[in-house]
Structures are given as C-alpha cells and as structure tokens.
Amino acid sequence: MDDRIEALNDLLELKQSIEDLMLKLSKFDWDSEELIVLKKSHVRNIIDRYLMGDIDEVVVEGWANAIECRDDIGLFETHRFILKELVYELANPSLTHKLTSDRAKVLSNKMEF
C-alpha cells in the first residue's frame, strides 16, 4: 500500500515523466478506495511549472488525464467542484480550452479561493 501511495504522490507532484509514473501505477489494481487527495496546491504547482516553461501543454494534459478518473485519488472536499472542473479542462483541451499562457493565468486566478 505504501508503494502505491508513494507512486500516487509522485504523480500528483509530477516528480517523473508521465510514462514512468503510469508504468509504476500499472502494477496496482485499477479499482481502489481513495488513498490520496488532490489539492489546489497540486494543480497550482502544475500550472506554475507550465508558466515557467518547466513543462509544456502536452505534459499538463497527460498529467491531468492520468489523474482525472482514478478511484484512488480523491478531491479535496472544500474545493471539490473547482478542482474537478480544472482537471477536466486540463485533460481535455480539444473539448474545452487550449492551454496557453493566458489561459493558464485565468486558471490560476480561478484557484484564488
């Protein structure tokens, strides 16, 4: 269980490539109880890294897709709706908004709660 939680933490903090993180997580069953919680600080970190040029929009989309439908990652209850909306947008730019610097700043402002 600790290995899974560590791998999930690494995903939320994007400590490795998405490919490496997904390989780590593929060792565990898909169905699970909630083991870890996505917080606005995780999303803010990803957006900040994008704005600094540390990661690009493809990585952001991959990150959001990797966490969007996982049973083992919950959403911080107080910010549940906005986090769900942000992750959905980041995971689905072709259905919502293409991620640009201007859009990232708008999303960052949405997290001022």
ZABA-757313 format. One record per atom (N, C-alpha, C): x, y, z; atom name. Coordinates in nm, 2 decimals, decimal comma. Atoms other than C-alpha are relative to their C-alpha. Last residue first. Example, Ala and Ser with C-alpha at 12.3 -4.5 7.8 and 13.67 -1.06 7.14 Angstrom:
// residues 2
xx	yy	zz	atomo
-0,09	-0,11	0,00	N .
1,37	-0,11	0,71	CA .
-0,08	0,11	0,08	C .
0,09	-0,12	0,00	N .
1,23	-0,45	0,78	CA .
0,09	0,12	0,00	C .
***
This chain:
// residues 113
xx	yy	zz	atomo
0,11	0,02	-0,09	N .
-1,03	3,08	-0,32	CA .
0,05	-0,05	0,14	C .
-0,01	-0,10	-0,11	N .
-0,78	3,22	-0,56	CA .
-0,12	-0,01	0,09	C .
-0,04	0,07	-0,12	N .
-0,77	2,90	-0,77	CA .
0,02	0,10	0,12	C .
0,11	0,07	-0,05	N .
-0,97	3,06	-1,05	CA .
0,03	-0,07	0,13	C .
0,09	-0,10	-0,07	N .
-0,69	3,31	-1,09	CA .
-0,12	-0,07	0,06	C .
-0,07	-0,03	-0,12	N .
-0,45	3,02	-1,18	CA .
-0,09	0,10	0,09	C .
0,02	0,11	-0,09	N .
-0,70	2,91	-1,44	CA .
0,07	0,02	0,14	C .
0,14	0,01	-0,03	N .
-0,70	3,25	-1,60	CA .
-0,03	-0,11	0,10	C .
0,02	-0,11	-0,09	N .
-0,32	3,27	-1,59	CA .
-0,15	0,01	0,05	C .
-0,05	0,04	-0,12	N .
-0,31	2,93	-1,76	CA .
-0,01	0,10	0,11	C .
0,10	0,09	-0,06	N .
-0,54	3,06	-2,03	CA .
0,05	-0,06	0,14	C .
0,12	-0,08	-0,04	N .
-0,31	3,35	-2,10	CA .
-0,10	-0,09	0,07	C .
-0,04	-0,07	-0,11	N .
0,00	3,12	-2,11	CA .
-0,12	0,09	0,06	C .
-0,10	-0,11	0,04	N .
-0,18	2,89	-2,34	CA .
0,04	0,07	0,13	C .
-0,08	-0,07	-0,10	N .
-0,37	2,57	-2,28	CA .
0,10	0,09	-0,06	C .
-0,14	0,04	0,02	N .
-0,63	2,50	-2,55	CA .
0,08	0,07	0,11	C .
-0,09	-0,11	0,05	N .
-0,97	2,55	-2,40	CA .
0,14	-0,05	-0,02	C .
0,02	-0,12	-0,09	N .
-1,26	2,30	-2,35	CA .
0,08	0,11	-0,06	C .
0,14	-0,01	-0,04	N .
-1,32	1,99	-2,57	CA .
-0,03	0,13	0,07	C .
0,07	0,00	0,13	N .
-0,98	1,98	-2,75	CA .
-0,15	0,02	0,02	C .
0,00	-0,13	0,07	N .
-0,82	2,09	-2,43	CA .
-0,07	0,00	-0,13	C .
0,08	0,00	0,12	N .
-0,95	1,78	-2,24	CA .
0,01	0,13	-0,08	C .
-0,01	0,13	0,06	N .
-0,72	1,69	-1,95	CA .
-0,07	0,00	-0,14	C .
-0,14	0,03	0,04	N .
-0,65	2,05	-1,85	CA .
0,01	-0,14	-0,07	C .
-0,05	-0,09	0,11	N .
-1,02	2,13	-1,87	CA .
0,14	-0,03	-0,04	C .
0,07	0,04	0,12	N .
-1,13	1,82	-1,67	CA .
0,05	0,09	-0,11	C .
-0,06	0,12	0,05	N .
-0,86	1,89	-1,41	CA .
-0,07	-0,04	-0,13	C .
-0,14	-0,03	0,05	N .
-0,98	2,24	-1,36	CA .
0,07	-0,12	-0,06	C .
0,01	-0,08	0,12	N .
-1,35	2,15	-1,34	CA .
0,14	0,03	-0,06	C .
0,05	0,09	0,11	N .
-1,28	1,87	-1,09	CA .
-0,01	0,07	-0,13	C .
-0,11	0,09	0,04	N .
-1,07	2,10	-0,88	CA .
-0,04	-0,09	-0,11	C .
-0,10	-0,07	0,08	N .
-1,34	2,37	-0,89	CA .
0,12	-0,09	-0,04	C .
0,06	-0,04	0,13	N .
-1,61	2,13	-0,77	CA .
0,10	0,07	-0,09	C .
0,03	0,11	0,09	N .
-1,41	1,96	-0,50	CA .
-0,05	0,04	-0,14	C .
-0,02	-0,05	0,14	N .
-1,26	2,27	-0,34	CA .
-0,04	-0,10	-0,10	C .
0,04	-0,14	0,00	N .
-1,38	2,21	0,02	CA .
0,01	0,06	-0,14	C .
0,15	-0,02	-0,01	N .
-1,37	1,83	-0,03	CA .
-0,04	0,15	-0,01	C .
0,01	-0,07	-0,13	N .
-1,01	1,80	-0,15	CA .
-0,14	0,05	0,01	C .
-0,01	-0,15	0,02	N .
-1,06	1,57	-0,45	CA .
-0,02	0,06	0,14	C .
0,12	-0,08	-0,03	N .
-0,99	1,20	-0,43	CA .
0,02	0,14	-0,02	C .
-0,02	-0,14	-0,02	N .
-0,73	0,99	-0,60	CA .
-0,13	0,07	0,02	C .
-0,08	-0,01	-0,12	N .
-0,76	0,61	-0,56	CA .
0,05	0,15	0,02	C .
0,07	0,02	-0,12	N .
-1,06	0,60	-0,79	CA .
0,08	0,02	0,12	C .
-0,06	0,10	-0,09	N .
-0,86	0,74	-1,08	CA .
-0,09	0,00	0,13	C .
0,10	0,10	-0,03	N .
-1,07	0,92	-1,34	CA .
0,05	-0,11	0,10	C .
0,14	-0,04	0,01	N .
-0,88	1,25	-1,39	CA .
-0,10	-0,10	0,05	C .
0,07	0,00	-0,13	N .
-0,54	1,16	-1,25	CA .
-0,15	0,02	-0,01	C .
-0,05	0,11	-0,09	N .
-0,35	1,04	-1,56	CA .
-0,08	0,00	0,13	C .
0,07	0,13	0,04	N .
-0,56	1,26	-1,79	CA .
0,04	-0,11	0,09	C .
0,14	-0,01	-0,03	N .
-0,45	1,57	-1,59	CA .
-0,07	-0,13	-0,04	C .
0,01	0,01	-0,14	N .
-0,08	1,47	-1,61	CA .
-0,15	0,00	0,04	C .
-0,03	0,14	-0,04	N .
-0,10	1,39	-1,98	CA .
-0,02	-0,01	0,15	C .
0,12	0,08	0,04	N .
-0,27	1,73	-2,05	CA .
0,02	-0,15	0,05	C .
0,11	-0,04	-0,09	N .
0,00	1,91	-1,84	CA .
-0,12	-0,08	-0,04	C .
-0,02	0,06	-0,14	N .
0,27	1,72	-2,02	CA .
-0,11	0,03	0,09	C .
0,02	0,14	0,02	N .
0,13	1,81	-2,36	CA .
0,02	-0,07	0,13	C .
0,14	0,03	-0,01	N .
0,09	2,17	-2,25	CA .
-0,03	-0,15	-0,02	C .
0,09	-0,06	0,11	N .
0,46	2,21	-2,18	CA .
-0,14	-0,05	0,01	C .
0,08	0,11	0,07	N .
0,67	2,16	-1,87	CA .
-0,08	0,07	-0,10	C .
-0,06	0,12	-0,05	N .
0,94	2,38	-1,70	CA .
-0,06	-0,12	-0,07	C .
-0,06	0,07	0,11	N .
0,84	2,68	-1,91	CA .
0,07	-0,13	0,04	C .
-0,15	-0,02	-0,01	N .
0,78	2,90	-1,60	CA .
0,07	-0,07	-0,12	C .
-0,02	-0,15	0,02	N .
0,40	2,92	-1,69	CA .
0,15	0,03	0,00	C .
0,02	-0,03	0,14	N .
0,39	2,54	-1,72	CA .
0,03	0,14	-0,03	C .
-0,11	0,06	0,07	N .
0,56	2,49	-1,38	CA .
-0,02	0,02	-0,15	C .
-0,12	-0,08	-0,02	N .
0,31	2,74	-1,23	CA .
0,12	-0,06	-0,08	C .
0,02	-0,12	0,08	N .
0,02	2,55	-1,38	CA .
0,12	0,09	0,01	C .
-0,01	0,04	0,14	N .
0,15	2,22	-1,24	CA .
-0,02	0,12	-0,09	C .
-0,13	0,04	0,03	N .
0,21	2,37	-0,90	CA .
0,02	-0,03	-0,15	C .
-0,07	-0,12	0,01	N .
-0,13	2,53	-0,89	CA .
0,15	-0,02	-0,04	C .
0,04	-0,06	0,13	N .
-0,29	2,20	-0,96	CA .
0,08	0,13	-0,02	C .
-0,05	0,09	0,11	N .
-0,10	2,03	-0,68	CA .
-0,03	0,06	-0,13	C .
-0,15	-0,02	0,01	N .
-0,16	2,32	-0,44	CA .
0,06	-0,08	-0,11	C .
-0,02	-0,11	0,09	N .
-0,54	2,30	-0,52	CA .
0,15	0,03	-0,02	C .
0,02	-0,13	-0,06	N .
-0,54	1,96	-0,35	CA .
0,03	0,11	-0,11	C .
-0,05	-0,10	0,09	N .
-0,57	1,61	-0,50	CA .
-0,04	0,14	0,07	C .
0,09	-0,11	0,03	N .
-0,63	1,37	-0,21	CA .
0,07	0,10	-0,09	C .
-0,08	-0,13	0,00	N .
-0,47	1,03	-0,15	CA .
-0,10	0,10	-0,06	C .
-0,12	0,02	-0,08	N .
-0,59	0,67	-0,09	CA .
0,07	0,14	0,02	C .
-0,08	-0,12	0,00	N .
-0,95	0,67	-0,21	CA .
0,12	-0,01	0,09	C .
0,06	-0,11	-0,09	N .
-1,06	0,31	-0,23	CA .
0,09	0,12	-0,02	C .
-0,06	-0,03	-0,13	N .
-0,93	0,11	-0,52	CA .
-0,09	0,10	0,08	C .
0,10	-0,03	-0,10	N .
-1,02	-0,04	-0,86	CA .
0,07	0,02	0,14	C .
0,07	-0,12	0,03	N .
-0,74	-0,02	-1,11	CA .
-0,10	0,04	0,11	C .
0,14	0,02	0,06	N .
-0,53	-0,29	-0,95	CA .
-0,06	0,14	-0,02	C .
0,11	0,01	-0,10	N .
-0,16	-0,19	-0,90	CA .
-0,14	-0,02	-0,06	C .
-0,02	0,12	-0,08	N .
0,14	-0,26	-1,11	CA .
-0,11	-0,02	0,10	C .
0,06	0,12	0,07	N .
0,02	-0,01	-1,37	CA .
0,02	-0,13	0,08	C .
0,13	0,02	-0,05	N .
0,10	0,27	-1,12	CA .
-0,07	-0,12	-0,07	C .
0,00	0,03	-0,15	N .
0,47	0,25	-1,17	CA .
-0,14	-0,04	0,04	C .
-0,06	0,14	-0,01	N .
0,43	0,23	-1,55	CA .
0,00	-0,04	0,15	C .
0,11	0,10	0,04	N .
0,20	0,53	-1,53	CA .
0,05	-0,14	0,00	C .
0,10	0,00	-0,11	N .
0,46	0,73	-1,34	CA .
-0,11	-0,10	-0,03	C .
-0,06	0,07	-0,11	N .
0,74	0,64	-1,59	CA .
-0,10	-0,02	0,12	C .
-0,02	0,13	0,04	N .
0,52	0,75	-1,88	CA .
0,05	-0,09	0,11	C .
0,13	0,07	-0,01	N .
0,41	1,06	-1,71	CA .
0,01	-0,14	-0,03	C .
0,08	-0,01	0,12	N .
0,77	1,16	-1,66	CA .
-0,13	-0,07	0,02	C .
-0,06	0,07	0,11	N .
0,89	1,19	-1,31	CA .
-0,08	0,02	-0,12	C .
-0,14	0,01	-0,03	N .
0,82	1,40	-1,00	CA .
0,08	-0,07	-0,10	C .
-0,07	0,02	0,13	N .
0,48	1,52	-1,13	CA .
0,15	-0,01	0,02	C .
-0,10	-0,10	0,00	N .
0,36	1,63	-0,78	CA .
0,09	-0,01	-0,13	C .
0,06	-0,13	-0,04	N .
0,03	1,45	-0,81	CA .
0,10	0,11	-0,01	C .
0,09	-0,04	0,11	N .
0,20	1,16	-0,99	CA .
-0,05	0,14	0,03	C .
-0,09	-0,04	0,11	N .
0,48	1,13	-0,73	CA .
-0,08	0,05	-0,12	C .
-0,06	-0,13	-0,04	N .
0,21	1,13	-0,46	CA .
0,10	0,05	-0,11	C .
0,11	-0,10	0,02	N .
0,03	0,85	-0,64	CA .
0,05	0,14	0,04	C .
0,02	-0,02	0,15	N .
0,35	0,65	-0,67	CA .
-0,10	0,10	-0,03	C .
-0,12	-0,08	0,04	N .
0,42	0,70	-0,29	CA .
-0,01	0,03	-0,15	C .
0,02	-0,13	-0,05	N .
0,06	0,59	-0,21	CA .
0,12	0,09	-0,05	C .
0,11	-0,06	0,08	N .
0,10	0,28	-0,42	CA .
-0,02	0,15	0,03	C .
-0,05	-0,02	0,13	N .
0,43	0,19	-0,26	CA .
-0,10	0,07	-0,09	C .
-0,09	-0,11	0,00	N .
0,28	0,24	0,08	CA .
0,06	0,03	-0,13	C .
0,08	-0,12	0,00	N .
0,00	0,00	0,00	CA .
0,09	0,13	0,00	C .
***
